[in-house]
Amino acid sequence: MKAPVKRVEKPWGYELIFAATKDYVGKILHIKKGHKLSLQYHRVKEETIYISQGEMLFVFEEDGGIMQEITLKQGDAHHIPTGKKHRMIAIEDCDVFEVSTPHLEDVVRLEDSYGRS
């Protein structure tokens, strides 16, 4: 069965939602070079990202509340547990596959470069 793909424009690029069920969601995030997603966390949502193309600075909260920064490149993956702060910053154009629980509206923004609350 052919699945519809939904494109959602974002100030940092766009996302393509290619799977959305009651159990999981699959997306491709296209983040333009020099742009960044909000510093955020999720109350319920859990996700894992895979860098299909490009390079990013990934900022994330470790256990104990310590914030870390690492570079993720093509072929790298990272799990983001529920409740952990995180942010993606594109060093070059990035395509990021994201698989998550289906809680798409579960975003708590702590800081945003585009004035979103």
C-alpha positions as CSV (number, residue, x, y, z in Angstrom):
1,M,0.0,0.0,0.0
2,K,1.4,3.3,-1.0
3,A,1.8,5.7,1.9
4,P,1.3,9.5,1.5
5,V,4.3,11.7,2.3
6,K,3.5,15.0,4.1
7,R,5.9,17.9,3.7
8,V,6.0,20.4,6.6
9,E,7.8,23.7,6.0
10,K,10.0,24.9,8.9
11,P,12.1,28.0,9.3
12,W,15.2,25.9,9.3
13,G,14.2,23.8,6.3
14,Y,11.5,21.2,6.1
15,E,10.4,17.8,7.3
16,L,8.9,14.9,5.3
17,I,6.7,12.6,7.3
18,F,6.8,9.3,5.5
19,A,5.2,7.1,8.2
20,A,2.6,7.9,10.8
21,T,0.9,5.2,12.8
22,K,-0.5,4.9,16.3
23,D,2.8,3.3,17.3
24,Y,5.5,5.2,15.5
25,V,6.4,8.1,13.2
26,G,9.2,8.3,10.5
27,K,10.5,11.6,9.3
28,I,13.3,13.1,7.2
29,L,14.4,16.5,8.5
30,H,16.2,18.7,6.0
31,I,18.2,21.3,7.9
32,K,19.8,24.1,5.9
33,K,23.5,24.9,6.6
34,G,23.9,27.4,9.4
35,H,20.3,26.8,10.8
36,K,19.4,25.2,14.1
37,L,16.4,23.6,15.7
38,S,15.1,24.8,19.0
39,L,16.7,23.7,22.2
40,Q,13.9,21.4,23.4
41,Y,12.7,18.3,25.2
42,H,9.7,16.0,25.0
43,R,7.5,15.0,27.9
44,V,6.5,11.7,26.3
45,K,8.1,11.4,22.9
46,E,11.2,9.2,22.4
47,E,13.3,9.3,19.2
48,T,16.3,8.1,17.4
49,I,18.1,10.1,14.6
50,Y,20.3,8.9,11.8
51,I,22.4,11.3,9.7
52,S,21.8,10.3,6.1
53,Q,23.6,13.2,4.6
54,G,25.6,16.2,5.9
55,E,27.2,17.1,9.2
56,M,25.7,18.7,12.4
57,L,26.6,19.8,15.8
58,F,24.4,17.8,18.2
59,V,23.8,19.3,21.6
60,F,22.2,16.9,24.1
61,E,21.7,16.4,27.8
62,E,23.4,13.5,29.4
63,D,22.4,11.8,32.7
64,G,22.9,14.2,35.6
65,G,21.8,17.2,33.5
66,I,25.2,17.8,31.9
67,M,25.0,19.3,28.3
68,Q,27.3,17.9,25.7
69,E,28.2,18.8,22.1
70,I,29.3,16.3,19.5
71,T,29.6,16.3,15.8
72,L,27.4,13.9,13.9
73,K,28.2,13.0,10.3
74,Q,26.7,10.8,7.6
75,G,26.2,7.3,9.0
76,D,26.0,8.4,12.7
77,A,22.9,7.7,14.9
78,H,21.9,9.0,18.3
79,H,19.1,8.0,20.6
80,I,17.2,10.8,22.4
81,P,15.4,9.6,25.6
82,T,12.2,11.2,26.8
83,G,12.8,14.3,28.9
84,K,16.4,15.0,27.7
85,K,17.2,18.4,26.2
86,H,18.6,18.5,22.7
87,R,19.3,20.7,19.6
88,M,20.5,20.1,16.1
89,I,22.8,22.7,14.4
90,A,23.6,22.1,10.7
91,I,27.3,22.6,9.9
92,E,26.3,21.8,6.3
93,D,23.0,20.9,4.7
94,C,21.7,17.8,6.6
95,D,19.1,15.1,5.9
96,V,18.3,13.4,9.2
97,F,16.1,10.3,9.5
98,E,14.0,10.4,12.7
99,V,12.0,7.6,14.1
100,S,9.9,8.3,17.2
101,T,6.9,7.6,19.2
102,P,3.8,9.2,17.6
103,H,3.6,12.3,19.9
104,L,4.2,15.0,17.2
105,E,2.9,17.9,19.3
106,D,5.0,17.0,22.3
107,V,7.7,19.7,22.0
108,V,8.8,21.9,24.9
109,R,10.9,24.7,23.5
110,L,13.4,26.2,25.9
111,E,15.2,28.5,23.3
112,D,14.3,29.2,19.7
113,S,16.1,31.3,17.0
114,Y,12.8,31.9,15.1
115,G,10.6,33.3,17.8
116,R,8.5,30.1,18.3
117,S,7.1,29.4,21.7
